[in-house]
Amino acid sequence: MDDFFLDGMPPVFFGRKKFQEAGAIISESGKFGKKAFIVTGYVFASRSHATARLVESLAAAGIGSVVYPCISPNPAASEIDSGAKSFIENGCDFTIGLGGGSPIDAAKAIAACAACKRPVWEFIDSWNGKQPSQVERAFPIVAIPTRFGSGAEVSAFSVVTNAYSFEKSVFASAHIMPSLAIIDPDFGATLSDMDIAAGAADALSHLLETYFTGSPSSPVADSLTECLAEELIRCAATKIFGAGDGSEMDDLFYISALALTGVTHVGRGGDFPLHDIEHPLSARFGVPHGIGLGALMPHLMSFTCSYATSRFARFYRRTIARLQGEMKIFRRFRECGDDEDAAANAVECLAGFLEDIGACIKLSKYGIAEADLAVLADDALRLYAHGEMYLPNPRQLRYSDIMDIYRAAL
C-alpha cells in the first residue's frame, strides 16, 4: 500500500428528522457564534420551505440568521464574492450551506473569502503561469445537504465557475472543510428520478474514477469501493424502478458521503479525469454535473478499459457478477471467463445501468454540437492538465482523445 495522509471528516449528525434539530445541534456544539449566513440556491429557495424552517430552528436556539438565496446550479464567482461582502456587512459568524453541492461549495468559498478578504478567483486561477493565493483561514462552515451525490458536506473542495470566461475549476483547503454536517435522508422524498439518477452518477464517479485509474496496491480501499458501489447501484435501481420501501435514501445519502471522504481512495493513487472533462460542459452549457458525468462515463471507460484490464475485470467479478446474481439488474450482463472479456462486459453493464436509470443522456439535448467540441477540449486541458499535453489516466487523455469522447457522447 502506498503511503497516505487521511484528514478527518467533520462531525456528522445523520438521521431522519435531524434537520428539525439543526438549531439545537449547532448551538450545542458551542463553536459557531450567534449569527448564521445561510447560503442556498435560488431555485431551491423558491420551491422549498426548508430555508424558513432552518431560520426558525436557529432562532429557537438563540441564533440569528441572514439568508443568501442567490446560488446558481454552478456557483458563480460573482455570487460568492457578493456573498462574502454580505457576510461581512451583516456581521455574521459562520456560514450554512443548505441544498445540493452547489450551495455547500459556495458556503465554503464565502467563508474563506470573507475571512481572507479576497475574491474567490484568486484561490483558483493557476493556469497561464499564475500562482493562486492560499486560503489562510475561513469562518466556520455547517453543511446541510438536501440531496445526495456531491459529497460536498465532507470534503475540503469548492467548485466555482467564472461566468465571464466560462471556466469551472476547484480549490482545496483544510480551512474549508465543514466543521459540522447534518445529513437528513428525509430530504430524499423531494427528489425526482432525474435527481436520483444524477446523484447516483456523481457518487459512482467518486468511487470508480480512482479505482480504475489507480494501482492495485490498496486491497482495503478496493474492497470498500466495490461494496459501496454495489450498494449504490442496488439502492438507486430499487428506488427508481419502484420496488423499494423508502429505506434506500438512508443508504444513498450515507454512501454519497463516504465516497468522498478519502477512505475509498487512499493507498492506491488515481486521478479524476472524468470530472476534468465534465466541468467544461457545465461551465459552458449548464449541463447538470451528475448528468454530464453519466453521459461521459461509458465512453471514458471504453477508452481506458484495455489499459486497465485487471481493474475492470476485478470490478466485474467482485461487484457486477455478484449483484447480477442477486437482482438481475444488468441487461447487458454475460458470463465471462478471461480478464479481457470480463473487463469489456464491466463497461457494458455500467453503461447500460446509467442509461436505464436516466443518467446517460446525449449531450446534443443540451445544445452541444460538433462545432463546440474543440473549445471544450481546450478548456479541459488548459484547466486540468497542469501544463502538460494530456490529462492523467491509465491511457493518457490527449486533445484528440478528449474530442473523441465528447463526440461519442453527442
C-alpha positions as CSV (number, residue, x, y, z in Angstrom):
1,M,0.0,0.0,0.0
2,D,1.2,3.5,-0.8
3,D,1.8,6.0,2.0
4,F,-1.0,8.3,2.6
5,F,-2.4,11.1,4.7
6,L,-6.1,11.0,5.6
7,D,-7.6,14.1,7.0
8,G,-10.7,13.7,9.1
9,M,-14.3,14.0,8.4
10,P,-16.3,16.7,10.2
11,P,-18.7,15.6,12.9
12,V,-21.7,14.2,11.1
13,F,-25.2,14.1,12.6
14,F,-27.1,11.6,10.4
15,G,-30.7,10.5,10.6
16,R,-34.2,11.2,9.6
17,K,-35.7,14.3,11.3
18,K,-32.2,15.6,12.1
19,F,-32.9,18.7,10.1
20,Q,-35.6,19.6,12.7
21,E,-32.9,19.6,15.3
22,A,-30.4,21.8,13.3
23,G,-30.6,24.8,15.6
24,A,-30.0,22.8,18.7
25,I,-27.2,20.8,17.2
26,I,-25.4,23.9,16.0
27,S,-25.9,25.7,19.3
28,E,-24.9,22.9,21.5
29,S,-21.6,22.4,19.6
30,G,-20.6,25.8,21.1
31,K,-18.2,26.8,18.3
32,F,-20.2,28.7,15.7
33,G,-21.3,32.0,17.2
34,K,-24.7,33.8,17.2
35,K,-25.3,34.8,13.6
36,A,-25.5,32.4,10.6
37,F,-25.2,33.2,7.0
38,I,-27.5,30.7,5.2
39,V,-26.3,30.0,1.7
40,T,-28.8,28.3,-0.6
41,G,-29.8,28.1,-4.3
42,Y,-32.4,30.4,-5.8
43,V,-34.3,27.5,-7.3
44,F,-34.4,25.5,-4.0
45,A,-35.3,28.6,-2.0
46,S,-38.3,29.3,-4.3
47,R,-39.7,25.8,-4.2
48,S,-38.9,24.6,-0.6
49,H,-39.9,25.7,2.9
50,A,-36.7,24.3,4.3
51,T,-35.0,27.7,4.5
52,A,-37.8,29.2,6.6
53,R,-37.7,26.1,8.8
54,L,-34.0,26.4,9.3
55,V,-34.3,30.1,10.2
56,E,-37.0,29.2,12.8
57,S,-34.9,26.3,14.2
58,L,-31.9,28.6,14.6
59,A,-34.0,31.3,16.2
60,A,-35.3,28.8,18.7
61,A,-31.7,28.1,19.7
62,G,-30.8,31.7,20.1
63,I,-29.0,32.1,16.7
64,G,-29.9,34.9,14.3
65,S,-29.5,34.5,10.6
66,V,-29.3,36.1,7.2
67,V,-30.5,34.2,4.1
68,Y,-28.5,34.5,0.9
69,P,-30.7,32.6,-1.7
70,C,-28.5,33.6,-4.7
71,I,-26.6,30.5,-5.8
72,S,-27.0,29.1,-9.3
73,P,-26.6,25.4,-10.1
74,N,-22.9,26.0,-11.0
75,P,-21.9,28.6,-8.3
76,A,-20.6,31.7,-10.0
77,A,-17.5,33.6,-8.7
78,S,-19.6,36.8,-8.7
79,E,-22.2,35.2,-6.5
80,I,-19.6,34.1,-4.0
81,D,-17.8,37.4,-3.9
82,S,-21.2,39.2,-3.3
83,G,-22.0,36.7,-0.6
84,A,-18.7,37.3,1.2
85,K,-19.4,41.1,1.1
86,S,-22.9,40.5,2.5
87,F,-21.5,38.1,5.2
88,I,-19.1,40.9,6.4
89,E,-21.7,43.7,6.2
90,N,-24.2,41.7,8.3
91,G,-21.6,40.7,11.0
92,C,-22.1,37.0,10.6
93,D,-20.1,34.4,12.4
94,F,-20.4,31.3,10.3
95,T,-21.9,30.0,7.0
96,I,-24.5,27.3,6.5
97,G,-24.7,25.6,3.1
98,L,-28.3,24.4,2.6
99,G,-29.0,22.5,-0.6
100,G,-27.0,20.4,-3.0
101,G,-23.3,20.5,-3.7
102,S,-23.5,24.0,-5.2
103,P,-24.8,25.9,-2.1
104,I,-22.5,23.9,0.1
105,D,-19.4,24.6,-2.1
106,A,-20.5,28.3,-2.2
107,A,-20.8,28.4,1.6
108,K,-17.2,27.1,1.9
109,A,-15.9,29.6,-0.6
110,I,-17.8,32.5,1.1
111,A,-16.4,31.5,4.5
112,A,-12.9,31.7,3.0
113,C,-13.3,34.9,1.0
114,A,-14.9,36.7,3.9
115,A,-12.1,35.7,6.3
116,C,-9.2,36.3,3.9
117,K,-10.9,39.4,2.2
118,R,-10.0,38.1,-1.3
119,P,-12.2,37.4,-4.3
120,V,-12.6,33.7,-4.8
121,W,-11.0,33.5,-8.2
122,E,-7.6,34.4,-6.6
123,F,-7.8,31.0,-4.9
124,I,-8.4,29.2,-8.2
125,D,-6.6,30.8,-11.2
126,S,-3.5,28.7,-11.6
127,W,-3.0,28.5,-15.3
128,N,-1.1,30.7,-17.7
129,G,1.8,30.8,-15.2
130,K,-0.3,32.3,-12.4
131,Q,0.2,31.3,-8.8
132,P,-3.1,31.2,-6.8
133,S,-3.5,32.7,-3.4
134,Q,-3.6,30.3,-0.5
135,V,-6.6,30.1,1.9
136,E,-5.1,31.1,5.2
137,R,-8.3,31.0,7.3
138,A,-12.0,30.7,6.9
139,F,-15.1,31.2,9.1
140,P,-16.7,28.1,10.4
141,I,-19.0,26.1,8.0
142,V,-22.0,24.0,8.5
143,A,-23.2,21.7,5.7
144,I,-26.8,20.5,5.3
145,P,-27.2,18.5,2.1
146,T,-30.8,18.2,0.7
147,R,-29.7,15.8,-2.0
148,F,-27.0,13.1,-2.3
149,G,-24.2,12.8,-4.8
150,S,-21.7,15.6,-4.4
151,G,-20.2,14.6,-1.0
152,A,-19.6,18.3,-0.5
153,E,-20.6,18.1,3.1
154,V,-17.5,16.1,4.0
155,S,-14.9,17.4,1.6
156,A,-12.3,20.2,1.6
157,F,-13.0,21.2,-2.0
158,S,-15.1,24.0,-3.5
159,V,-16.0,24.0,-7.2
160,V,-16.6,27.5,-8.7
161,T,-17.5,28.8,-12.2
162,N,-16.3,32.1,-13.7
163,A,-19.4,33.1,-15.7
164,Y,-17.4,35.6,-17.8
165,S,-14.7,33.2,-19.0
166,F,-16.8,30.0,-18.8
167,E,-14.1,28.4,-16.6
168,K,-15.1,25.9,-13.9
169,S,-12.4,24.8,-11.5
170,V,-11.6,23.7,-8.0
171,F,-9.7,25.0,-5.0
172,A,-9.0,22.9,-1.9
173,S,-8.0,23.8,1.6
174,A,-8.3,22.2,5.0
175,H,-9.7,25.5,6.2
176,I,-12.9,25.0,4.1
177,M,-13.7,21.5,5.4
178,P,-17.1,21.9,7.1
179,S,-16.9,22.0,10.9
180,L,-20.2,20.1,11.1
181,A,-22.5,18.2,8.7
182,I,-26.2,17.5,9.3
183,I,-27.5,14.8,6.9
184,D,-31.2,14.1,6.9
185,P,-32.3,11.5,4.4
186,D,-35.9,12.7,4.7
187,F,-34.9,15.3,2.0
188,G,-34.8,12.3,-0.4
189,A,-38.6,12.4,-0.6
190,T,-38.4,15.6,-2.6
191,L,-36.0,14.2,-5.2
192,S,-37.2,13.3,-8.7
193,D,-36.0,10.3,-10.6
194,M,-33.7,12.6,-12.5
195,D,-32.2,13.9,-9.3
196,I,-31.6,10.4,-8.1
197,A,-30.0,9.4,-11.4
198,A,-27.7,12.4,-11.3
199,G,-26.8,11.9,-7.7
200,A,-26.1,8.2,-8.3
201,A,-23.8,9.0,-11.3
202,D,-21.9,11.6,-9.3
203,A,-21.4,9.3,-6.3
204,L,-20.5,6.4,-8.5
205,S,-17.9,8.5,-10.3
206,H,-16.3,9.5,-6.9
207,L,-16.0,5.8,-6.2
208,L,-14.8,4.4,-9.5
209,E,-12.5,7.1,-11.0
210,T,-9.6,6.4,-8.7
211,Y,-10.5,2.7,-8.6
212,F,-10.0,2.4,-12.4
213,T,-7.1,4.9,-12.7
214,G,-5.2,3.8,-9.5
215,S,-3.0,0.9,-8.8
216,P,-3.9,-2.4,-7.1
217,S,-1.7,-1.5,-4.1
218,S,-4.6,-1.0,-1.6
219,P,-6.9,-4.0,-1.4
220,V,-8.7,-2.4,1.6
221,A,-9.6,0.6,-0.4
222,D,-10.6,-1.6,-3.4
223,S,-12.9,-3.7,-1.2
224,L,-14.5,-0.7,0.3
225,T,-15.1,0.8,-3.2
226,E,-16.6,-2.5,-4.5
227,C,-19.0,-2.9,-1.7
228,L,-20.1,0.7,-1.7
229,A,-20.6,0.7,-5.5
230,E,-22.7,-2.5,-5.2
231,E,-25.0,-0.9,-2.6
232,L,-25.2,2.4,-4.5
233,I,-26.3,0.6,-7.7
234,R,-28.7,-1.6,-5.9
235,C,-30.3,1.3,-4.0
236,A,-30.5,3.7,-6.9
237,A,-32.1,1.0,-9.2
238,T,-34.5,-0.1,-6.4
239,K,-35.6,3.5,-5.8
240,I,-36.0,4.5,-9.4
241,F,-37.7,1.3,-10.5
242,G,-40.2,1.4,-7.6
243,A,-39.5,-1.8,-5.7
244,G,-38.1,-0.3,-2.5
245,D,-39.5,0.5,0.9
246,G,-38.0,4.0,1.2
247,S,-35.0,3.0,3.3
248,E,-32.8,3.3,0.2
249,M,-32.5,7.0,0.7
250,D,-30.7,6.4,4.0
251,D,-28.1,4.3,2.2
252,L,-27.8,6.6,-0.8
253,F,-27.1,9.7,1.4
254,Y,-24.6,7.7,3.5
255,I,-22.7,6.2,0.6
256,S,-22.5,9.6,-1.1
257,A,-20.7,11.0,2.0
258,L,-18.4,8.0,2.3
259,A,-17.5,8.2,-1.4
260,L,-15.7,11.5,-1.0
261,T,-14.2,11.1,2.5
262,G,-10.9,9.7,1.1
263,V,-11.2,6.2,2.7
264,T,-12.0,4.7,-0.6
265,H,-9.1,6.3,-2.4
266,V,-6.1,6.1,-0.1
267,G,-3.1,3.9,-0.7
268,R,-3.5,3.4,-4.4
269,G,-3.3,6.8,-6.1
270,G,-5.5,7.6,-9.0
271,D,-7.0,10.6,-10.7
272,F,-10.3,12.2,-11.6
273,P,-10.2,12.6,-15.4
274,L,-14.0,12.2,-15.8
275,H,-14.5,15.3,-13.6
276,D,-11.8,17.1,-15.6
277,I,-13.6,16.6,-18.9
278,E,-17.1,17.1,-17.5
279,H,-16.6,20.6,-15.9
280,P,-16.4,22.4,-19.2
281,L,-19.8,21.0,-20.1
282,S,-21.3,22.5,-17.0
283,A,-19.4,25.8,-17.3
284,R,-20.3,26.5,-21.0
285,F,-23.7,24.7,-21.4
286,G,-25.2,24.4,-18.0
287,V,-25.2,20.6,-18.1
288,P,-26.1,19.3,-14.7
289,H,-22.9,17.9,-13.2
290,G,-24.2,14.4,-12.4
291,I,-25.8,14.1,-15.9
292,G,-22.6,15.2,-17.6
293,L,-20.7,12.6,-15.7
294,G,-23.2,10.0,-16.7
295,A,-23.1,11.0,-20.3
296,L,-19.3,10.8,-20.5
297,M,-18.5,7.9,-18.2
298,P,-19.3,5.0,-20.6
299,H,-17.1,6.5,-23.3
300,L,-14.2,7.2,-21.0
301,M,-14.4,3.7,-19.5
302,S,-14.3,2.3,-23.1
303,F,-11.3,4.4,-23.9
304,T,-9.5,3.2,-20.7
305,C,-10.6,-0.4,-20.4
306,S,-7.8,-2.1,-22.3
307,Y,-5.1,-0.2,-20.4
308,A,-6.6,-1.2,-17.0
309,T,-7.9,-4.6,-17.8
310,S,-7.2,-6.2,-14.5
311,R,-9.0,-3.4,-12.6
312,F,-12.2,-3.6,-14.8
313,A,-12.1,-7.4,-14.6
314,R,-11.9,-7.3,-10.8
315,F,-14.9,-5.0,-10.7
316,Y,-16.8,-7.3,-12.9
317,R,-16.2,-10.3,-10.6
318,R,-16.4,-8.5,-7.2
319,T,-19.3,-6.3,-7.9
320,I,-21.2,-6.7,-11.1
321,A,-21.4,-10.5,-11.2
322,R,-22.3,-10.7,-7.5
323,L,-25.0,-8.1,-7.9
324,Q,-26.4,-9.7,-11.0
325,G,-26.7,-13.0,-9.2
326,E,-29.0,-11.3,-6.6
327,M,-31.0,-8.9,-8.7
328,K,-30.6,-9.5,-12.5
329,I,-30.0,-5.7,-12.7
330,F,-27.7,-5.5,-15.7
331,R,-29.4,-6.2,-19.0
332,R,-26.1,-6.4,-20.8
333,F,-24.5,-8.9,-18.4
334,R,-22.9,-12.1,-19.8
335,E,-20.9,-14.8,-18.2
336,C,-17.2,-14.1,-18.9
337,G,-14.1,-16.2,-18.5
338,D,-10.9,-14.3,-19.3
339,D,-10.0,-10.8,-18.0
340,E,-10.4,-9.1,-21.3
341,D,-14.0,-10.3,-21.8
342,A,-14.8,-9.6,-18.1
343,A,-13.4,-6.0,-18.4
344,A,-15.3,-5.3,-21.5
345,N,-18.6,-6.5,-20.0
346,A,-18.0,-4.4,-16.9
347,V,-18.0,-1.3,-19.2
348,E,-21.2,-2.6,-21.0
349,C,-23.0,-3.3,-17.8
350,L,-22.2,0.1,-16.2
351,A,-23.1,1.9,-19.4
352,G,-26.5,0.1,-19.5
353,F,-27.2,0.8,-15.9
354,L,-26.6,4.5,-16.4
355,E,-28.8,4.5,-19.4
356,D,-31.6,2.6,-17.6
357,I,-31.8,5.0,-14.6
358,G,-31.7,8.0,-16.9
359,A,-28.2,9.3,-16.1
360,C,-26.7,8.9,-19.6
361,I,-28.3,11.5,-21.8
362,K,-27.0,12.6,-25.2
363,L,-25.1,15.9,-24.9
364,S,-26.9,17.2,-28.0
365,K,-30.0,17.6,-25.9
366,Y,-28.2,20.4,-24.1
367,G,-27.4,22.2,-27.3
368,I,-23.9,20.9,-27.7
369,A,-22.8,20.3,-31.3
370,E,-19.7,19.1,-33.1
371,A,-18.5,22.7,-33.6
372,D,-18.4,23.2,-29.8
373,L,-16.1,20.3,-29.0
374,A,-12.8,22.0,-29.7
375,V,-13.3,24.7,-27.1
376,L,-14.5,22.1,-24.6
377,A,-11.3,20.0,-25.1
378,D,-9.2,23.2,-24.9
379,D,-10.8,24.1,-21.6
380,A,-10.2,20.6,-20.2
381,L,-6.5,20.6,-21.0
382,R,-5.9,24.2,-20.1
383,L,-7.6,24.0,-16.7
384,Y,-6.7,20.5,-15.6
385,A,-3.6,19.3,-17.4
386,H,-1.3,21.4,-15.2
387,G,0.9,22.4,-18.1
388,E,1.1,19.0,-19.7
389,M,-0.3,18.0,-23.1
390,Y,-2.6,15.3,-21.6
391,L,-4.9,14.5,-18.6
392,P,-3.6,11.7,-16.4
393,N,-5.3,8.4,-16.9
394,P,-4.1,4.8,-17.5
395,R,-4.3,5.7,-21.1
396,Q,-3.3,9.3,-21.4
397,L,-6.1,11.7,-22.5
398,R,-4.7,13.9,-25.2
399,Y,-6.6,16.6,-27.1
400,S,-7.8,14.2,-29.9
401,D,-8.9,11.6,-27.3
402,I,-11.0,14.1,-25.4
403,M,-12.6,15.2,-28.7
404,D,-13.4,11.6,-29.5
405,I,-15.1,11.1,-26.1
406,Y,-17.1,14.2,-26.4
407,R,-18.1,13.2,-29.9
408,A,-19.2,9.8,-28.8
409,A,-21.4,11.4,-26.1
410,L,-23.2,13.7,-28.6
